[in-house]
Amino acid sequence: MANTLVPVQMHKPTGRAKRMTSLDQYDTVFLVDDSRGMKSHWQHVESALLTLAAAVANRNGGGVGLRFLNSDEVVKKTEVGQDLKRALSKVQPKGAAVVGDGLKTLMEEYFDDVQAALKKSANDFFAKKALNVIVLTTGEFSEDPEETVGEIRPTLAKLNCYTVPEGVERRVGIQFVQLGSDPEAPQTLKTLDDQFVNEDVFDTTQWDESADPKVVYKILFGAIDDKVDEFF
């Protein structure tokens, strides 16, 4: 029997963070780095994924999606943890970590969905949720940060031509969750963030195996609500 995702207990911080965006205004998709560099961290991927996915399901009631950098395995949307575990069990870490390609595919598919909604009706367009991408990775990419950004910048620019859904700060947010302790990874991820001077698209967070509720909270909201960075 499939197990429904069990949410981690989180308490929303007080103060300015009370005004935070609700996750039900976003479609949340996990992009898992399944490159060869993830082999020694693979056991942590499942725990991080299930913990975060449960927290999302608890807050938006719509489930989550799952994609991989190299594998074609896809979970469109689910609230069932077993679906995510089954997908992970079919994937073996191998190949390069070309993160830009994975993000580009997601961005282009989302852009196509936005366009399709607009062509259908105004109601469908305005009902289309924003996108919250959570990347699970060591931060050891096979391309330079500039190349990663170069892959997605054109699609982000096209998306920015559309009206942002009511109640959200941006149409797309990308959160990088670092697994492991590669000393160069934080600088790589920071360089990514620095590529967007006028738009804060990226956020980065070190994964905590104890699943500290504050860390989970920052991962879920850090790329889609600027007030989270103020709080943390």
ChimeraX attribute file (.defattr): number of C-alpha atoms within 10 A of each C-alpha:
attribute: neighborCount
match mode: 1-to-1
recipient: residues
	/A:1	4
	/A:2	9
	/A:3	10
	/A:4	14
	/A:5	23
	/A:6	17
	/A:7	16
	/A:8	18
	/A:9	13
	/A:10	13
	/A:11	9
	/A:12	12
	/A:13	14
	/A:14	9
	/A:15	8
	/A:16	11
	/A:17	17
	/A:18	11
	/A:19	11
	/A:20	17
	/A:21	18
	/A:22	14
	/A:23	24
	/A:24	17
	/A:25	18
	/A:26	23
	/A:27	20
	/A:28	27
	/A:29	22
	/A:30	21
	/A:31	25
	/A:32	23
	/A:33	29
	/A:34	26
	/A:35	24
	/A:36	14
	/A:37	20
	/A:38	25
	/A:39	13
	/A:40	10
	/A:41	15
	/A:42	18
	/A:43	10
	/A:44	15
	/A:45	19
	/A:46	16
	/A:47	15
	/A:48	20
	/A:49	22
	/A:50	20
	/A:51	19
	/A:52	24
	/A:53	29
	/A:54	23
	/A:55	24
	/A:56	26
	/A:57	22
	/A:58	19
	/A:59	14
	/A:60	16
	/A:61	14
	/A:62	17
	/A:63	23
	/A:64	22
	/A:65	19
	/A:66	23
	/A:67	23
	/A:68	24
	/A:69	24
	/A:70	21
	/A:71	17
	/A:72	9
	/A:73	14
	/A:74	14
	/A:75	17
	/A:76	11
	/A:77	16
	/A:78	19
	/A:79	22
	/A:80	19
	/A:81	20
	/A:82	16
	/A:83	17
	/A:84	22
	/A:85	14
	/A:86	11
	/A:87	15
	/A:88	21
	/A:89	9
	/A:90	9
	/A:91	14
	/A:92	15
	/A:93	20
	/A:94	16
	/A:95	15
	/A:96	17
	/A:97	24
	/A:98	19
	/A:99	28
	/A:100	22
	/A:101	16
	/A:102	21
	/A:103	22
	/A:104	20
	/A:105	15
	/A:106	19
	/A:107	22
	/A:108	17
	/A:109	13
	/A:110	19
	/A:111	16
	/A:112	13
	/A:113	14
	/A:114	21
	/A:115	14
	/A:116	13
	/A:117	17
	/A:118	17
	/A:119	11
	/A:120	11
	/A:121	11
	/A:122	11
	/A:123	10
	/A:124	14
	/A:125	19
	/A:126	15
	/A:127	15
	/A:128	20
	/A:129	22
	/A:130	23
	/A:131	21
	/A:132	24
	/A:133	25
	/A:134	25
	/A:135	26
	/A:136	23
	/A:137	26
	/A:138	24
	/A:139	27
	/A:140	23
	/A:141	20
	/A:142	16
	/A:143	13
	/A:144	16
	/A:145	20
	/A:146	14
	/A:147	16
	/A:148	21
	/A:149	20
	/A:150	14
	/A:151	18
	/A:152	19
	/A:153	16
	/A:154	14
	/A:155	18
	/A:156	18
	/A:157	10
	/A:158	11
	/A:159	21
	/A:160	13
	/A:161	8
	/A:162	13
	/A:163	11
	/A:164	17
	/A:165	17
	/A:166	13
	/A:167	10
	/A:168	18
	/A:169	16
	/A:170	22
	/A:171	21
	/A:172	24
	/A:173	22
	/A:174	27
	/A:175	25
	/A:176	24
	/A:177	22
	/A:178	21
	/A:179	22
	/A:180	17
	/A:181	12
	/A:182	11
	/A:183	10
	/A:184	11
	/A:185	19
	/A:186	18
	/A:187	12
	/A:188	16
	/A:189	22
	/A:190	14
	/A:191	15
	/A:192	21
	/A:193	19
	/A:194	15
	/A:195	18
	/A:196	13
	/A:197	8
	/A:198	7
	/A:199	10
	/A:200	19
	/A:201	23
	/A:202	22
	/A:203	24
	/A:204	22
	/A:205	17
	/A:206	16
	/A:207	22
	/A:208	16
	/A:209	12
	/A:210	9
	/A:211	16
	/A:212	13
	/A:213	16
	/A:214	14
	/A:215	18
	/A:216	22
	/A:217	19
	/A:218	20
	/A:219	24
	/A:220	22
	/A:221	22
	/A:222	26
	/A:223	25
	/A:224	31
	/A:225	23
	/A:226	18
	/A:227	16
	/A:228	22
	/A:229	13
	/A:230	10
	/A:231	12
	/A:232	11
